[in-house]
Amino acid sequence: MKKVNIALFGFGRIGRNIFRLGYDNPKYNFVAISDFGSLEALHYLLVRDSIHGKMKDEVTIDGNYLKVKDQKVRVISGGQPGTIPWDIYDADIVIDATGRFLKKEDLALHLKSGAKKVFTTRNPEETIDRYVIPGINDSSIKLSDKIISTTSSTTQVLALMVKMLDECFGLERAMMTTVHAYTADQPLADAAGIDLRRSRSAVENIIPNSTLAPSIVEEIMPKFKGKLDGIAFNVPVPNGSCVDLTTELKNIPTVEEANQAIKEYSEKSLRGIVGYTDDPIVSSDVRGREETMVFDEKATMITKDALLKTLCWYDNGWGFSKRILDVINAYVELEKKS
């Protein structure tokens, strides 16, 4: 079986998560890592993660390469899209995990320099070839797709909840609040920035933030155009987030009916993507969970037989990284069938 050659453009949290999840999988061959960090620093951060702990296998430095088990990965000094000749490394897929390049023309530069497909780990600022959310529209992919986004961890959770509630009870409109772990682009101490709220300390404040999740879901699922909105709050935890969703439905269920509907998805058609728990969990309990979301049975509420409130937890780095690899698998399988 021919392995898919993957290059990582950016080796921050998502890039390292993808590598940790994929290096021991016989389907993948990681051919290159591009980052501004030194080889020694990238090695150090890979093997000792403050969230997920030490890697189970030894990683060594061999010249300009990182070696672990069967993987020998060339490490390149980071640059702008288009500056690295990906064809030299025979890269089938470049995953742009920098979070910096969100315009189609920037991402297309990876293709011009030899990549066959480009994945971005953020919601892009412009329409691209394909947005893919496993469990929502992964059956719509085409081999002609070149620039692909798996959206964001929050977007995926919102889309799944909208899909499930609409199929079961008919969704009229929804308002989302995501309570999200702080991110690498936030300052530890107050520091001047363009966004005034985000210039405040990430570890000292609950910070309101905008989110593209509702608009991206509306683009992927046009029947909900104008029916979704939401806000984000970044909070002082390093990992583990949740989506608090309030929905108006055509057919209002009981709490038990709503919970049972999601439980059935978690056990059947969306098994492995949607998790379900009746434990009184908190954010740290979803560290390392590979599902897109974990539905919290105990948090479901209904008010005046009019509004349903649900709560879903997610590891905003790990589960999202697993979905990226799932989408790569889907394209590989599609190519085999062609």
N, C-alpha and C positions, 0 to 999 in steps of 0.2 A: 504494500500500500504506500503510495507516494504521500509523503508528509507535506503539510501546507507550511510554507516558509513565511514566518512572521517577523517583521521589524517593528520595534517600539521607538517612536519618536517622542521622547519625554519619558523619564523614568521616575516620576513622582509617585504619589500614593497609588493611583489607578494603574500606572504602568507596572509597578512592582507587584501589585495584587494579581494582575493578569499573568505575569511571569510565574508567580508562586502557584497559581491555579493550574498553569499549563505546562510547566517544564517537565513534569513526569508523565505527560500524556503522549502516547506514541503517535498521535495524529499531528503533533506540532513540532516544528523545528524553528527555534528562535535564532535568527541569523544575525541580527544587529540590534544594538541599543544606542540611541543618540540622546545625549544629555549634556548640559553645561558642567555638571559635577565631575570631579576627578574620579578616575577608576576606583581608587581606594575608598572614596566617600560613597560611591554607588554600591560597592561591595558591602561596606559596613551597614548601610541602610537596608539593603536587601536581606541580609542574614539576621539582623536584629531589629525587629519591628516593634514599636512602642505599643501598638494595638494588638497585633497577632502573634507576637513572641518570636522565638528563634525558628529558623527553617529546620525541617527534620533531616535534610541532607546537607552534607558539607559543600560549600561553594568556595572555589579557589580562584586566585588570579594567575593567569598564564600569559605573560606578555600583555597584549592589548585585549585579552579575552577573559570572560568569566566562564568557568567550567563547573558544571554540576551534573552528575550522572552522565547521560548521553548528550547533553547540551554543551556546545562550545560557542559562545556568543561574542561577536566582535563588538567592542565598545568604541563609539566614535564621539568626538567632541561635538556638542550640539550646535545647531545653526538654524537658519531660516528654511522654510519649505522650499524645495528646489535646489538646495545646495549639496545634497547628498545623493550620489548616483546609486539609487536603489537597485538598478539592474545588475550592478557588480555583485551584489549580495543575493541575486536571484529572488528578491522579495516578492512573494505573491500578494501579501497584504501588509500595508503600513498602517499601524494604529497611531494616530496623532493624539497622544495623551497629554499634550502640553496644556490644553485648555486655553491657549492664547490665540489660535488661528481659527476664526469662526466664519470667515467669508469663503464662498465657494471658490473664488479665484485663487486664494491662498492654498486651500486644500488641493486644488487641481495641480499645483506645482509638484506635488509628490508624484502624480501620474506622469507628468512631463519628464521627471527624472528617473522613471523606470518602474514605479510601483504599478501593479495590476489593478489593485483596489485600495481605497483609502477609507479607514474608519475614523470618525471623530468621536471622542468621549464626552462631548458637550452638546447642548442644543445649539446648532449653528444659527447665525444671524440672517442667513439667506436660504432660500429653497435649494435643496440638493437633490440628488437622484433618488434617494430612498431614506425615509425614517423607518426603522424596524423595532418593534416591541414584541418580544416573544410572548405568545398567548393572545396577541391582538391581531397582528397583520403579517406575521412571519411567512405565511403562505403566499404573500403577494410579491416576494422577491423575484428578480430577474437577473440572468447572467450579465445583462447589459449594464446593470447598476455599477457605477464606478466610485461615487462618493456617497458614503453611507453613514448615518448617525443612529446609534442606539438610544438617542435622546439623553435622558438623565435618570438617575435613580428615582427621583420624586415623580417625574413624568410617567415612568413606567407604573408606579404604584397607583397614581391617579387614573391612568388609562384602564388598568385592570379592575379597579373598583367601579368605575363608570360602566364598563362592559358587563360585569356580573350583576350589578344592581339593575341596569336597564333590561337585561335579558330576563331577569326574574320578576321585576316589579314595574318596569317602565320608568325611566328617569326623565323628569321634567326639567330640573336645573340642579346645580350643585355649587357649593362654595367650599373651597379647600383652604386649610391652614396646615402648612408643613412646619414642624418643629425640628430644625435641622442642626446637626453637629457643626461646629465652626469649621472653616475651610482654610486651606493653606494661604489664600490671598488676603486673609484678614490679619491685621496687626495684633501683636500681643499687648502692646501699650498704645494709648492714644497717639495717632500720627496723622498728619494732614493728608487728605485724599480727596479725589473728585466727588465721591459719594460721601456725604457728610456723616450719615449714620454709620457706614462701614469704616469710617476713620476712627471709630471708637474701639477700645480694647475688646477683643473677642473672648477673653477669659474672665472679663469682669461684667459683661452686659448681656442682656437679651436684646438682639438687634433686629428690628423689622427690615425686611428685604423684599424686593420684587421677585417674581418667578415667572418663567416662560411656560411652565408646565401646562396650564389650562389652554393657552393658545396653540401649543404644539399638539395637544390631544385633539383639539377642535380641527386642526389641519389633517391629522391622521384619520379622525372619525367625524366627517363633515356633518352628520346628523345632529351633532351637539353644538354646532356653530351658534354662538351667542348665549349658550346655556351654562357655561363654566367660567369661574373666576377664582382667584385665590391670592394668598399672601404667604410669605415665608418669614420665619423667625429663626435666626441663628442664635444658638444657645451655648453656654460654656461647658460643653462636653466634647471629647475628641472623636467620638464615634457613636453610631446608633441614632437613628432619627425616626420620626413618625409622621404620618399623614392623618390629620383630623378632618373628616369629610362630613359635611352636612348636606343632605339631599332632600329634595322634594320629589316624591314618587307618585305615579298614577295610582298604584295600588299599595296602600300603606300596610306593611306586614306587622306582625308582632315582633318583639325582640327575638323570641325563639325562632320564628320563621326566617328572619333575616340571618341569624347566626347559622341556621341549618343550611340555608342556600349557599353561603360562602364555604361552609364545611364540605359540602358535596363537591364544589369546584376543586377544593384542596385535595380531595381524595380521588378525583376522577380526571376530568379533562384538563385541569391546570395543576395537576400533581407535580411537585418539584419547582413550580413557579410561585404558586400561592401556598403559603403555610398557614397553619391554624393553631391557636392555643387557647386553652381554658385556664392556664396558669396566670397568676398575677405578676406578669413580667414587667421589667423596666428596661431602659434603653441598653444597658450593658449586656443584657441577656441575649441580644440578637447579634453580638459580635461573632463573626465567622459563619453566620447563617447564609446558605447559598441560594435560598429562595429570593425572589424579587421582593416579597412582602410576607409578613406574618400577621394574620388577622387576630385581633384581640377580642375574644368573645365577651369578656367581662366588661368591656367599655361601651358596648352597644346601648344606645338610648333612643327613645321615641318621645316626642313632646306633642301633646294635644292631637294625637293621631294625624299629624301633619308633616313633621320633619323627622328624618332618621339621621342619627349621628353615629358614625363608625370610626374606629381607630385601627390603624395598621402600622406595625413597626418594620424597620428594615435596616440592615447594615448598608449604609450608603456608599461604601467602597467595595466590599467583598461580593455581595450578591450582584451588584451592577457589573462588576468585572466578569463574573461567571456568565452573565447574559451576553456579554460581548463575544466570548468564546462560543457560546451556543449559536449566535448568529453567524459567526464564521463557519461553524459546522454545517449550518443550513445551506450556505452558498457552496460549500464543498460537495454536499450531497446533491445539490441541484446540478452542479457541473458533471457529476458522475452519470446522471440520468440523461444528460443532453447528447 
